[in-house]
Amino acid sequence: MTSTGKPGRDATMREALAYVARHPGIWPRFAALLVRHVAGKARFYMMCWRAGYRVSTVRRLARENAPQT
């Protein structure tokens, strides 16, 4: 990532957070995105727990059954 542009898809967490910190105008959208991400993660963990599977098992099965590109 260059210091003047937006972070790309391969940006590190540090680069992305530095970009957000320098642009207060996007803080509300960033906070909303973070809340959605955490809520989705919580739903996934609850789904695994209720089904009686470890999260790592579900992820492994998803990888094994993913279509090959």
Summary of the structure (lengths in Angstrom):
residues: 69
radius of gyration: 16.8
end to end distance: 27.4
largest distance: 47.1
contacts: 114
relative contact order: 0.06
helix: 71%
strand: 0%
